[in-house]
Amino acid sequence: MESMFKRIHKDMNILITGAYGFVGTNLALALKDKHNIHALDIEEKEIGSYSCFFSWDKLKDIPWNDLEIVIHLAGKAHDTKNKSDAQVYFDVNTRLTQLIFDCFLQSKAQQFFFFSSVKAVADKVVGDFLTERVIPNPIGPYGESKIKAEEYIQSKNWNGKKVYIFRPCMIHGPGNKGNLNLLYNLVKKGIPYPLGSFDNKRSFLNIWNLIYILEQFIQIKPESGIYNLADDDPISTNELIKIISFSMGKKARIWKIDPLFIFIAAKLGTFFRLPINSNQLQKLIENYVVSNVKVKNAIKVSNLPIKVDEGFKLTVKHL
């Protein structure tokens, strides 16, 4: 029987799960000219990056032995409003990962990429930065379901195959739906950012650096293992507001309100169950710096191609 995966003079057959999400869409656009990219998702969408489509109820129809690479992106995203049922995270993030990884192990495919999260190991960073050596201590069903998936992968015999667990921090780029959009709308509407007194540092990952890292791993095939993914330098929210404002041709409006007043307001918000409370304030002002030293050593580079400020400027152009 002729394979459903026709090479058409391209290098490899790659299956992307969660194919029509933000990351999957951008990956497919970047890889489609060199590889045959195949989609696995809930339903097919009108995007021309994929050679063929498979739904989750047709998993057995996938010609697994014709694949070289599986990139597992599908998952239940972190719900910052905590309205999602906890079990949904484990059904999707853990169980689906187990299912896909078993299919990979039974196939002839040689590389597996699982996109976990830094939240699988730490809700808060203890010390100056987060490394791969930290003992996992996730808080909440999102991180807990991701670490369960990681543990399942690590419990199996890989039989010489290359298996990579990627832990990215917040990813941004064309089509992202994260908190960056909130800051963008804040600047667009001319609303001042009121937390200018807090000079926090956070790590982000732009989609172009993510694509670069993945392409290098596909080519170089470094040692299997866990890798944090982040841009080279962290950035403060104040700096990010300035970049967004500059990119939009607007003046940055940052208010440096007395921190004591901010903390009192947040405590009142907690007491009266208002949208802004002490927990949310802590998330906005805390440091969360992620080390990318291990992943850069693996692909033998000193710096990633897109600097943190350049990445945000490119993203803002697509918002």
PASEBA-1860 file (N, C-alpha, C; in nm, 3 decimals):
! residues 319
1> MESMFKRI> 0.085/-0.121/0.000/0.000/0.000/0.000/0.088/0.125/0.000 ~ 0.056/0.217/-0.087/0.137/0.339/-0.097/0.114/0.427/0.026 ~ 0.223/0.483/0.077/0.215/0.566/0.197/0.132/0.691/0.171 ~ 0.058/0.732/0.275/-0.018/0.857/0.267/0.075/0.977/0.272 ~ 0.197/0.956/0.320/0.294/1.064/0.333/0.385/1.068/0.211 ~ 0.357/1.153/0.117/0.439/1.165/-0.003/0.547/1.271/0.020 ~ 0.671/1.233/-0.001/0.782/1.322/0.034/0.794/1.444/-0.056 ~ 0.771/1.427/-0.183/0.780/1.540/-0.277/0.914/1.612/-0.260
9> HKDMNILI> 1.023/1.535/-0.256/1.159/1.589/-0.247/1.182/1.672/-0.120 ~ 1.115/1.636/-0.013/1.136/1.706/0.115/1.204/1.611/0.212 ~ 1.263/1.669/0.315/1.350/1.593/0.405/1.278/1.487/0.488 ~ 1.184/1.530/0.572/1.125/1.438/0.668/0.975/1.456/0.683 ~ 0.909/1.350/0.731/0.769/1.355/0.767/0.757/1.388/0.915 ~ 0.689/1.497/0.945/0.676/1.545/1.082/0.528/1.556/1.118 ~ 0.491/1.500/1.232/0.354/1.513/1.282/0.352/1.616/1.395 ~ 0.262/1.713/1.384/0.245/1.813/1.489/0.107/1.796/1.551
17> TGAYGFVG> 0.103/1.771/1.683/-0.025/1.766/1.752/-0.059/1.906/1.804 ~ -0.189/1.934/1.815/-0.227/2.072/1.847/-0.187/2.162/1.732 ~ -0.203/2.109/1.611/-0.146/2.170/1.491/-0.197/2.310/1.460 ~ -0.322/2.338/1.496/-0.380/2.466/1.458/-0.378/2.569/1.571 ~ -0.306/2.539/1.677/-0.287/2.636/1.783/-0.183/2.741/1.744 ~ -0.157/2.832/1.834/-0.063/2.942/1.809/0.076/2.891/1.772 ~ 0.133/2.804/1.854/0.268/2.755/1.827/0.270/2.662/1.706 ~ 0.173/2.570/1.698/0.168/2.477/1.587/0.158/2.546/1.452
25> TNLALALK> 0.076/2.647/1.442/0.059/2.721/1.317/0.190/2.787/1.274 ~ 0.258/2.850/1.368/0.385/2.916/1.336/0.495/2.816/1.301 ~ 0.499/2.704/1.371/0.598/2.601/1.340/0.577/2.546/1.200 ~ 0.453/2.516/1.167/0.423/2.459/1.036/0.462/2.555/0.924 ~ 0.434/2.682/0.942/0.471/2.781/0.841/0.622/2.786/0.821 ~ 0.697/2.767/0.929/0.843/2.773/0.920/0.904/2.647/0.861 ~ 0.841/2.532/0.882/0.900/2.404/0.844/0.847/2.347/0.712 ~ 0.736/2.399/0.662/0.666/2.333/0.551/0.747/2.329/0.422
33> DKHNIHAL> 0.835/2.425/0.398/0.909/2.427/0.272/1.018/2.320/0.268 ~ 1.062/2.276/0.385/1.171/2.177/0.390/1.122/2.037/0.425 ~ 1.010/2.029/0.499/0.960/1.900/0.545/0.813/1.882/0.510 ~ 0.766/1.759/0.514/0.624/1.730/0.501/0.562/1.737/0.640 ~ 0.475/1.833/0.661/0.417/1.856/0.793/0.273/1.807/0.795 ~ 0.241/1.725/0.896/0.108/1.665/0.906/0.043/1.707/1.036 ~ -0.087/1.734/1.030/-0.161/1.792/1.141/-0.242/1.688/1.217 ~ -0.238/1.697/1.350/-0.326/1.621/1.438/-0.392/1.720/1.532
41> DIEEKEIG> -0.525/1.729/1.522/-0.596/1.827/1.604/-0.742/1.786/1.615 ~ -0.821/1.866/1.684/-0.963/1.835/1.704/-1.039/1.844/1.573 ~ -1.013/1.950/1.497/-1.078/1.967/1.367/-0.986/2.041/1.271 ~ -1.008/2.019/1.142/-0.923/2.079/1.041/-0.964/2.223/1.016 ~ -0.863/2.307/0.991/-0.888/2.447/0.961/-0.828/2.483/0.826 ~ -0.872/2.594/0.773/-0.828/2.637/0.640/-0.690/2.700/0.645 ~ -0.589/2.618/0.671/-0.451/2.667/0.672/-0.369/2.575/0.583 ~ -0.296/2.632/0.488/-0.231/2.550/0.386/-0.091/2.501/0.418
49> SYSCFFSW> -0.053/2.496/0.547/0.082/2.454/0.582/0.097/2.303/0.590 ~ -0.014/2.230/0.598/-0.008/2.087/0.625/-0.038/2.003/0.502 ~ 0.034/1.890/0.492/0.014/1.797/0.381/-0.113/1.716/0.398 ~ -0.146/1.682/0.524/-0.269/1.609/0.551/-0.309/1.629/0.697 ~ -0.434/1.592/0.727/-0.491/1.617/0.859/-0.545/1.488/0.919 ~ -0.527/1.472/1.052/-0.585/1.360/1.125/-0.653/1.415/1.250 ~ -0.770/1.362/1.282/-0.839/1.400/1.405/-0.805/1.299/1.513 ~ -0.832/1.334/1.638/-0.795/1.248/1.750/-0.869/1.114/1.748
57> DKLKDIPW> -0.990/1.111/1.690/-1.064/0.985/1.685/-1.017/0.896/1.569 ~ -0.921/0.946/1.490/-0.866/0.868/1.380/-0.716/0.841/1.402 ~ -0.679/0.830/1.527/-0.538/0.815/1.563/-0.475/0.692/1.496 ~ -0.551/0.585/1.488/-0.498/0.461/1.431/-0.477/0.469/1.280 ~ -0.537/0.570/1.217/-0.522/0.586/1.072/-0.390/0.651/1.034 ~ -0.320/0.706/1.132/-0.192/0.772/1.102/-0.087/0.665/1.068 ~ -0.019/0.677/0.954/0.089/0.583/0.920/0.213/0.612/1.005 ~ 0.213/0.568/1.129/0.315/0.602/1.226/0.456/0.564/1.179
65> NDLEIVIH> 0.466/0.454/1.109/0.598/0.407/1.066/0.659/0.489/0.954 ~ 0.579/0.579/0.896/0.632/0.668/0.793/0.681/0.801/0.850 ~ 0.664/0.818/0.981/0.707/0.941/1.046/0.852/0.933/1.091 ~ 0.920/1.047/1.087/1.052/1.059/1.147/1.047/1.134/1.279 ~ 0.954/1.231/1.290/0.950/1.320/1.406/0.806/1.341/1.452 ~ 0.786/1.344/1.584/0.658/1.381/1.643/0.680/1.500/1.734 ~ 0.604/1.607/1.710/0.611/1.728/1.793/0.477/1.740/1.865 ~ 0.479/1.717/1.996/0.354/1.713/2.073/0.329/1.846/2.143
73> LAGKAHDT> 0.241/1.925/2.083/0.204/2.056/2.137/0.067/2.057/2.204 ~ -0.019/1.963/2.165/-0.158/1.963/2.213/-0.164/1.963/2.365 ~ -0.249/2.047/2.420/-0.262/2.052/2.564/-0.365/2.154/2.607 ~ -0.402/2.146/2.732/-0.492/2.242/2.793/-0.409/2.356/2.850 ~ -0.430/2.477/2.798/-0.350/2.592/2.839/-0.383/2.635/2.982 ~ -0.288/2.705/3.041/-0.304/2.753/3.178/-0.417/2.854/3.185 ~ -0.516/2.829/3.268/-0.628/2.920/3.289/-0.596/3.011/3.407 ~ -0.555/3.134/3.377/-0.515/3.226/3.483/-0.632/3.269/3.571
81> KNKSDAQV> -0.756/3.249/3.524/-0.873/3.285/3.603/-0.923/3.169/3.689 ~ -0.856/3.053/3.675/-0.886/2.935/3.758/-1.033/2.892/3.750 ~ -1.089/2.894/3.628/-1.228/2.854/3.611/-1.242/2.714/3.550 ~ -1.131/2.654/3.508/-1.137/2.524/3.443/-1.140/2.411/3.546 ~ -1.211/2.304/3.512/-1.216/2.186/3.595/-1.077/2.122/3.598 ~ -1.028/2.091/3.719/-0.893/2.037/3.733/-0.872/1.909/3.653 ~ -0.974/1.823/3.646/-0.959/1.695/3.579/-0.932/1.711/3.430 ~ -0.982/1.821/3.372/-0.960/1.845/3.229/-0.811/1.854/3.197
89> YFDVNTRL> -0.735/1.915/3.286/-0.591/1.927/3.265/-0.525/1.790/3.257 ~ -0.566/1.700/3.345/-0.505/1.567/3.347/-0.553/1.482/3.230 ~ -0.679/1.502/3.189/-0.731/1.429/3.073/-0.656/1.467/2.946 ~ -0.623/1.595/2.935/-0.559/1.645/2.812/-0.407/1.644/2.824 ~ -0.354/1.714/2.923/-0.208/1.730/2.932/-0.135/1.601/2.967 ~ -0.197/1.519/3.050/-0.131/1.395/3.090/-0.171/1.278/3.001 ~ -0.300/1.251/2.994/-0.346/1.131/2.922/-0.314/1.137/2.773 ~ -0.336/1.249/2.708/-0.306/1.258/2.565/-0.157/1.240/2.539
97> TQLIFDCF> -0.075/1.296/2.627/0.070/1.280/2.612/0.109/1.133/2.623 ~ 0.051/1.064/2.718/0.079/0.920/2.733/0.040/0.844/2.606 ~ -0.076/0.878/2.553/-0.127/0.811/2.433/-0.035/0.833/2.313 ~ 0.003/0.958/2.291/0.089/0.992/2.177/0.228/0.934/2.193 ~ 0.281/0.938/2.314/0.416/0.887/2.336/0.421/0.736/2.315 ~ 0.317/0.665/2.356/0.311/0.521/2.331/0.311/0.491/2.181 ~ 0.235/0.570/2.105/0.232/0.553/1.959/0.370/0.577/1.899 ~ 0.438/0.680/1.950/0.573/0.711/1.903/0.669/0.596/1.930
105> LQSKAQQF> 0.666/0.543/2.051/0.758/0.435/2.088/0.737/0.309/2.002 ~ 0.613/0.286/1.964/0.581/0.169/1.883/0.607/0.190/1.734 ~ 0.638/0.313/1.695/0.660/0.346/1.554/0.809/0.345/1.521 ~ 0.840/0.381/1.396/0.979/0.390/1.353/1.033/0.534/1.364 ~ 0.949/0.625/1.411/0.992/0.764/1.429/1.106/0.769/1.531 ~ 1.199/0.863/1.512/1.321/0.865/1.593/1.335/0.986/1.685 ~ 1.253/1.089/1.665/1.262/1.206/1.751/1.124/1.244/1.803 ~ 1.118/1.271/1.934/0.992/1.312/1.998/1.016/1.439/2.077
113> FFFSSVKA> 0.934/1.539/2.052/0.944/1.667/2.124/0.815/1.687/2.203 ~ 0.827/1.692/2.335/0.712/1.721/2.420/0.725/1.862/2.476 ~ 0.627/1.945/2.446/0.626/2.081/2.497/0.554/2.084/2.632 ~ 0.632/2.084/2.737/0.581/2.094/2.874/0.576/2.243/2.909 ~ 0.622/2.281/3.027/0.619/2.421/3.068/0.708/2.440/3.190 ~ 0.761/2.561/3.207/0.836/2.590/3.330/0.745/2.579/3.452 ~ 0.614/2.595/3.431/0.519/2.584/3.540/0.503/2.440/3.588 ~ 0.560/2.345/3.512/0.558/2.205/3.555/0.651/2.182/3.673
121> VADKVVGD> 0.742/2.275/3.695/0.839/2.257/3.803/0.837/2.366/3.908 ~ 0.796/2.486/3.872/0.803/2.595/3.970/0.701/2.704/3.941 ~ 0.614/2.729/4.037/0.521/2.842/4.025/0.593/2.972/4.056 ~ 0.696/2.961/4.142/0.782/3.075/4.176/0.927/3.031/4.163 ~ 1.013/3.123/4.122/1.155/3.092/4.109/1.226/3.124/4.239 ~ 1.289/3.023/4.295/1.369/3.041/4.417/1.514/3.063/4.375 ~ 1.572/3.174/4.416/1.707/3.208/4.372/1.704/3.303/4.254 ~ 1.817/3.315/4.187/1.829/3.412/4.079/1.760/3.369/3.950
129> FLTERVIP> 1.761/3.237/3.921/1.700/3.190/3.796/1.667/3.041/3.807 ~ 1.582/2.998/3.716/1.535/2.860/3.713/1.621/2.778/3.618 ~ 1.670/2.663/3.665/1.746/2.573/3.580/1.674/2.438/3.572 ~ 1.727/2.350/3.488/1.669/2.217/3.473/1.695/2.128/3.593 ~ 1.783/2.170/3.683/1.817/2.087/3.799/1.721/2.105/3.916 ~ 1.628/2.199/3.906/1.536/2.224/4.017/1.448/2.101/4.041 ~ 1.418/2.074/4.166/1.327/1.965/4.201/1.184/2.013/4.175 ~ 1.109/1.943/4.091/0.974/1.990/4.055/0.882/2.008/4.175
137> NPIGPYGE> 0.814/2.122/4.177/0.716/2.151/4.282/0.604/2.236/4.222 ~ 0.530/2.177/4.127/0.423/2.255/4.062/0.309/2.284/4.156 ~ 0.241/2.393/4.132/0.124/2.430/4.212/0.006/2.449/4.118 ~ -0.099/2.372/4.140/-0.218/2.382/4.057/-0.222/2.274/3.950 ~ -0.340/2.245/3.896/-0.359/2.135/3.802/-0.283/2.149/3.671 ~ -0.259/2.271/3.626/-0.185/2.287/3.500/-0.044/2.232/3.514 ~ 0.031/2.283/3.610/0.168/2.237/3.631/0.174/2.092/3.674 ~ 0.080/2.051/3.758/0.078/1.912/3.806/0.053/1.813/3.692
145> SKIKAEEY> -0.036/1.849/3.601/-0.066/1.760/3.488/0.051/1.752/3.392 ~ 0.124/1.861/3.377/0.241/1.862/3.289/0.354/1.777/3.347 ~ 0.378/1.787/3.477/0.487/1.709/3.536/0.452/1.560/3.535 ~ 0.325/1.526/3.549/0.283/1.386/3.538/0.314/1.332/3.399 ~ 0.293/1.413/3.298/0.324/1.372/3.161/0.474/1.353/3.145 ~ 0.553/1.445/3.201/0.699/1.432/3.196/0.744/1.303/3.263 ~ 0.687/1.275/3.379/0.726/1.155/3.454/0.694/1.028/3.376 ~ 0.582/1.028/3.306/0.545/0.911/3.225/0.647/0.889/3.114
153> IQSKNWNG> 0.683/0.997/3.046/0.782/0.987/2.938/0.914/0.933/2.991 ~ 0.957/0.985/3.104/1.087/0.944/3.161/1.085/0.802/3.217 ~ 0.966/0.748/3.243/0.956/0.614/3.300/0.969/0.503/3.194 ~ 0.964/0.541/3.067/0.963/0.444/2.958/1.104/0.418/2.905 ~ 1.120/0.304/2.840/1.244/0.271/2.770/1.237/0.331/2.630 ~ 1.327/0.421/2.599/1.322/0.492/2.472/1.388/0.416/2.357 ~ 1.456/0.310/2.388/1.517/0.223/2.286/1.607/0.300/2.188 ~ 1.685/0.392/2.243/1.781/0.465/2.160/1.724/0.582/2.083
161> KKVYIFRP> 1.594/0.605/2.095/1.533/0.719/2.025/1.566/0.850/2.098 ~ 1.558/0.959/2.026/1.583/1.090/2.084/1.451/1.148/2.137 ~ 1.450/1.176/2.266/1.330/1.228/2.331/1.365/1.357/2.404 ~ 1.291/1.462/2.373/1.318/1.594/2.431/1.196/1.647/2.504 ~ 1.215/1.687/2.628/1.112/1.755/2.704/1.149/1.902/2.710 ~ 1.074/1.984/2.639/1.097/2.128/2.636/1.009/2.195/2.740 ~ 1.071/2.283/2.819/0.998/2.363/2.917/1.008/2.510/2.880 ~ 0.920/2.558/2.795/0.925/2.700/2.759/0.862/2.788/2.865
169> CMIHGPGN> 0.909/2.912/2.874/0.837/3.012/2.952/0.732/3.073/2.859 ~ 0.674/3.185/2.893/0.566/3.242/2.813/0.613/3.271/2.670 ~ 0.542/3.214/2.573/0.578/3.229/2.432/0.493/3.341/2.370 ~ 0.556/3.422/2.287/0.480/3.525/2.216/0.521/3.529/2.070 ~ 0.431/3.582/1.989/0.453/3.590/1.845/0.321/3.610/1.774 ~ 0.317/3.602/1.641/0.192/3.621/1.566/0.084/3.522/1.610 ~ -0.031/3.575/1.650/-0.143/3.490/1.689/-0.147/3.452/1.834 ~ -0.055/3.504/1.917/-0.056/3.467/2.059/-0.175/3.530/2.130
177> KGNLNLLY> -0.221/3.463/2.235/-0.338/3.509/2.309/-0.307/3.528/2.457 ~ -0.183/3.554/2.489/-0.142/3.563/2.629/-0.159/3.702/2.687 ~ -0.091/3.724/2.802/-0.103/3.851/2.874/-0.044/3.968/2.797 ~ 0.038/3.939/2.697/0.094/4.048/2.616/-0.017/4.127/2.549 ~ -0.123/4.060/2.509/-0.235/4.128/2.447/-0.301/4.227/2.542 ~ -0.302/4.191/2.672/-0.360/4.281/2.772/-0.279/4.410/2.783 ~ -0.146/4.394/2.784/-0.059/4.512/2.790/-0.073/4.595/2.663 ~ -0.083/4.526/2.550/-0.100/4.595/2.421/-0.227/4.680/2.423
185> NLVKKGIP> -0.336/4.624/2.470/-0.464/4.697/2.475/-0.458/4.811/2.576 ~ -0.381/4.792/2.683/-0.362/4.897/2.782/-0.298/5.020/2.716 ~ -0.190/4.994/2.641/-0.119/5.103/2.573/-0.206/5.163/2.463 ~ -0.274/5.078/2.389/-0.358/5.124/2.277/-0.467/5.220/2.324 ~ -0.523/5.191/2.441/-0.631/5.274/2.496/-0.580/5.393/2.575 ~ -0.446/5.402/2.590/-0.389/5.514/2.662/-0.403/5.505/2.812 ~ -0.427/5.383/2.863/-0.443/5.364/3.007/-0.305/5.352/3.072 ~ -0.274/5.430/3.173/-0.142/5.423/3.236/-0.120/5.287/3.306
193> YPLGSFDN> 0.003/5.242/3.305/0.041/5.121/3.378/0.075/5.164/3.520 ~ 0.001/5.115/3.620/0.014/5.170/3.757/0.121/5.106/3.845 ~ 0.194/5.006/3.793/0.289/4.934/3.878/0.434/4.967/3.844 ~ 0.458/5.091/3.804/0.592/5.131/3.762/0.695/5.131/3.874 ~ 0.651/5.128/3.999/0.746/5.127/4.112/0.812/4.991/4.130 ~ 0.756/4.889/4.067/0.811/4.754/4.080/0.893/4.721/3.955 ~ 1.021/4.696/3.973/1.110/4.668/3.860/1.140/4.518/3.854 ~ 1.037/4.441/3.821/1.052/4.295/3.816/1.124/4.251/3.689
201> KRSFLNIW> 1.176/4.130/3.691/1.242/4.072/3.573/1.177/3.938/3.541 ~ 1.136/3.921/3.415/1.073/3.796/3.372/1.133/3.750/3.240 ~ 1.138/3.620/3.224/1.185/3.562/3.098/1.067/3.535/3.006 ~ 1.089/3.556/2.877/0.991/3.525/2.774/1.061/3.446/2.664 ~ 0.983/3.395/2.571/1.038/3.323/2.455/0.963/3.367/2.331 ~ 1.034/3.429/2.237/0.966/3.466/2.113/0.962/3.345/2.019 ~ 0.860/3.341/1.936/0.836/3.224/1.852/0.950/3.199/1.753 ~ 1.023/3.304/1.715/1.131/3.289/1.618/1.250/3.217/1.680
209> NLIYILEQ> 1.278/3.244/1.807/1.383/3.169/1.877/1.341/3.025/1.902 ~ 1.213/3.006/1.932/1.163/2.869/1.950/1.183/2.788/1.823 ~ 1.145/2.845/1.709/1.159/2.776/1.580/1.306/2.745/1.552 ~ 1.392/2.842/1.580/1.536/2.822/1.558/1.588/2.705/1.641 ~ 1.551/2.702/1.770/1.596/2.594/1.858/1.548/2.460/1.806 ~ 1.421/2.451/1.770/1.365/2.325/1.722/1.435/2.278/1.594 ~ 1.458/2.370/1.502/1.526/2.334/1.377/1.667/2.281/1.405 ~ 1.736/2.343/1.500/1.870/2.298/1.534/1.867/2.159/1.597
217> FIQIKPES> 1.770/2.134/1.682/1.757/2.002/1.743/1.728/1.895/1.638 ~ 1.645/1.928/1.541/1.613/1.833/1.434/1.740/1.796/1.358 ~ 1.824/1.896/1.331/1.945/1.874/1.251/2.057/1.810/1.333 ~ 2.084/1.865/1.451/2.199/1.823/1.530/2.172/1.695/1.608 ~ 2.046/1.677/1.651/2.008/1.561/1.734/2.093/1.552/1.860 ~ 2.088/1.653/1.946/2.168/1.649/2.069/2.116/1.544/2.167 ~ 2.178/1.539/2.283/2.143/1.440/2.383/1.998/1.457/2.429 ~ 1.929/1.344/2.446/1.793/1.346/2.497/1.791/1.408/2.637
225> GIYNLADD> 1.676/1.466/2.674/1.667/1.520/2.808/1.570/1.636/2.819 ~ 1.580/1.707/2.932/1.493/1.821/2.962/1.567/1.951/2.933 ~ 1.498/2.043/2.865/1.560/2.171/2.829/1.463/2.286/2.855 ~ 1.511/2.386/2.928/1.435/2.510/2.941/1.447/2.590/2.812 ~ 1.339/2.656/2.773/1.342/2.743/2.654/1.307/2.885/2.696 ~ 1.398/2.978/2.668/1.377/3.118/2.701/1.468/3.204/2.613 ~ 1.430/3.330/2.594/1.520/3.424/2.528/1.642/3.446/2.616 ~ 1.745/3.508/2.560/1.871/3.522/2.633/1.861/3.610/2.758
233> DPISTNEL> 1.779/3.714/2.752/1.774/3.809/2.864/1.632/3.825/2.916 ~ 1.616/3.842/3.047/1.484/3.875/3.102/1.452/4.021/3.075 ~ 1.329/4.058/3.099/1.287/4.196/3.075/1.186/4.235/3.182 ~ 1.187/4.361/3.222/1.089/4.409/3.320/0.961/4.449/3.249 ~ 0.852/4.451/3.323/0.724/4.493/3.265/0.732/4.638/3.222 ~ 0.805/4.721/3.297/0.822/4.861/3.259/0.890/4.873/3.122 ~ 0.996/4.792/3.103/1.065/4.794/2.973/0.973/4.746/2.861 ~ 0.892/4.645/2.893/0.800/4.591/2.793/0.695/4.694/2.753
241> IKIISFSM> 0.644/4.768/2.849/0.547/4.875/2.819/0.611/4.979/2.726 ~ 0.738/5.013/2.752/0.808/5.111/2.668/0.825/5.059/2.525 ~ 0.858/4.931/2.511/0.876/4.872/2.378/0.744/4.873/2.301 ~ 0.637/4.834/2.368/0.506/4.832/2.304/0.464/4.973/2.263 ~ 0.485/5.068/2.353/0.448/5.207/2.324/0.528/5.261/2.206 ~ 0.659/5.237/2.205/0.745/5.283/2.096/0.701/5.221/1.963 ~ 0.669/5.092/1.965/0.629/5.022/1.843/0.497/5.074/1.789 ~ 0.414/5.130/1.877/0.284/5.184/1.835/0.290/5.334/1.811
249> GKKARIWK> 0.409/5.392/1.829/0.422/5.536/1.810/0.357/5.617/1.920 ~ 0.349/5.559/2.040/0.286/5.627/2.152/0.387/5.654/2.263 ~ 0.355/5.746/2.350/0.438/5.774/2.465/0.404/5.675/2.577 ~ 0.506/5.619/2.637/0.484/5.524/2.746/0.426/5.595/2.867 ~ 0.314/5.543/2.917/0.250/5.601/3.035/0.265/5.503/3.151 ~ 0.362/5.531/3.237/0.392/5.443/3.350/0.383/5.524/3.478 ~ 0.295/5.484/3.566/0.278/5.553/3.693/0.356/5.479/3.802 ~ 0.436/5.553/3.878/0.510/5.496/3.989/0.440/5.530/4.120
257> IDPLFIFI> 0.336/5.454/4.148/0.256/5.475/4.269/0.327/5.410/4.388 ~ 0.315/5.471/4.504/0.376/5.418/4.626/0.339/5.269/4.643 ~ 0.439/5.181/4.653/0.410/5.037/4.667/0.320/5.004/4.786 ~ 0.333/5.079/4.897/0.249/5.054/5.014/0.102/5.071/4.979 ~ 0.071/5.174/4.902/-0.068/5.197/4.860/-0.116/5.082/4.772 ~ -0.028/5.034/4.683/-0.064/4.923/4.593/-0.095/4.796/4.674 ~ -0.010/4.767/4.774/-0.031/4.647/4.855/-0.161/4.656/4.936 ~ -0.190/4.775/4.989/-0.314/4.793/5.065/-0.435/4.773/4.973
265> AAKLGTFF> -0.428/4.830/4.853/-0.538/4.816/4.758/-0.560/4.669/4.720 ~ -0.448/4.596/4.704/-0.458/4.454/4.669/-0.521/4.373/4.782 ~ -0.483/4.407/4.908/-0.542/4.336/5.022/-0.691/4.363/5.032 ~ -0.732/4.485/5.003/-0.875/4.518/5.001/-0.945/4.439/4.890 ~ -0.874/4.425/4.779/-0.930/4.347/4.667/-0.950/4.202/4.705 ~ -0.857/4.148/4.784/-0.870/4.009/4.831/-0.988/3.996/4.926 ~ -1.001/4.092/5.017/-1.109/4.088/5.118/-1.247/4.101/5.053 ~ -1.257/4.193/4.956/-1.387/4.218/4.892/-1.406/4.137/4.763
273> RLPINSNQ> -1.311/4.046/4.736/-1.317/3.958/4.617/-1.330/4.039/4.488 ~ -1.242/4.138/4.476/-1.238/4.220/4.355/-1.145/4.155/4.252 ~ -1.151/4.201/4.125/-1.066/4.141/4.020/-0.917/4.146/4.051 ~ -0.871/4.254/4.115/-0.729/4.265/4.151/-0.714/4.232/4.299 ~ -0.633/4.131/4.329/-0.612/4.091/4.467/-0.463/4.068/4.492 ~ -0.430/4.028/4.614/-0.290/4.011/4.652/-0.220/3.904/4.569 ~ -0.290/3.797/4.538/-0.230/3.688/4.460/-0.198/3.735/4.319 ~ -0.291/3.804/4.256/-0.268/3.853/4.120/-0.159/3.960/4.117
281> LQKLIENY> -0.155/4.044/4.220/-0.050/4.146/4.227/0.087/4.080/4.233 ~ 0.099/3.976/4.315/0.226/3.906/4.329/0.273/3.851/4.195 ~ 0.181/3.797/4.116/0.215/3.743/3.985/0.266/3.853/3.891 ~ 0.211/3.973/3.907/0.248/4.084/3.819/0.384/4.143/3.853 ~ 0.423/4.137/3.980/0.545/4.208/4.021/0.662/4.116/4.052 ~ 0.639/3.984/4.058/0.747/3.895/4.098/0.847/3.871/3.985 ~ 0.967/3.828/4.020/1.068/3.788/3.922/1.046/3.643/3.881 ~ 1.068/3.614/3.753/1.061/3.475/3.706/1.161/3.463/3.590
289> VVSNVKVK> 1.288/3.441/3.627/1.396/3.437/3.528/1.435/3.292/3.502 ~ 1.441/3.255/3.375/1.467/3.118/3.334/1.601/3.109/3.261 ~ 1.686/3.017/3.303/1.816/2.997/3.237/1.799/2.915/3.110 ~ 1.864/2.961/3.001/1.862/2.886/2.875/2.002/2.835/2.839 ~ 2.090/2.829/2.937/2.229/2.789/2.913/2.238/2.648/2.857 ~ 2.161/2.555/2.914/2.169/2.415/2.871/2.129/2.398/2.725 ~ 2.020/2.463/2.685/1.974/2.445/2.547/2.070/2.509/2.448 ~ 2.132/2.622/2.486/2.230/2.685/2.396/2.356/2.601/2.384
297> NAIKVSNL> 2.396/2.538/2.493/2.511/2.448/2.487/2.482/2.328/2.397 ~ 2.359/2.281/2.401/2.321/2.164/2.322/2.330/2.192/2.173 ~ 2.297/2.314/2.133/2.302/2.348/1.989/2.426/2.431/1.956 ~ 2.515/2.445/2.055/2.646/2.506/2.034/2.639/2.650/1.983 ~ 2.560/2.732/2.054/2.554/2.874/2.023/2.572/2.955/2.150 ~ 2.625/3.076/2.136/2.642/3.165/2.251/2.518/3.250/2.275 ~ 2.449/3.283/2.166/2.329/3.366/2.174/2.225/3.317/2.076 ~ 2.099/3.334/2.111/1.991/3.304/2.018/1.978/3.419/1.919
305> PIKVDEGF> 1.923/3.393/1.801/1.927/3.494/1.694/1.846/3.620/1.718 ~ 1.734/3.609/1.788/1.647/3.725/1.807/1.657/3.774/1.951 ~ 1.701/3.899/1.968/1.710/3.957/2.102/1.570/3.983/2.158 ~ 1.562/3.992/2.291/1.433/4.002/2.356/1.353/4.123/2.309 ~ 1.417/4.239/2.294/1.343/4.358/2.251/1.301/4.348/2.105 ~ 1.387/4.288/2.021/1.352/4.269/1.880/1.231/4.177/1.866 ~ 1.228/4.072/1.950/1.117/3.977/1.945/0.985/4.043/1.978 ~ 0.985/4.128/2.080/0.860/4.195/2.117/0.816/4.296/2.010
313> KLTVKHL> 0.911/4.362/1.948/0.875/4.456/1.841/0.811/4.382/1.724 ~ 0.865/4.263/1.691/0.807/4.183/1.584/0.667/4.135/1.620 ~ 0.649/4.096/1.745/0.517/4.048/1.789/0.414/4.160/1.784 ~ 0.452/4.279/1.832/0.359/4.391/1.834/0.310/4.425/1.694 ~ 0.397/4.409/1.596/0.356/4.435/1.456/0.243/4.344/1.410 ~ 0.230/4.226/1.475/0.128/4.130/1.434/0.003/4.134/1.523 ~ 0.004/4.221/1.626/-0.112/4.228/1.715/-0.222/4.314/1.656
END
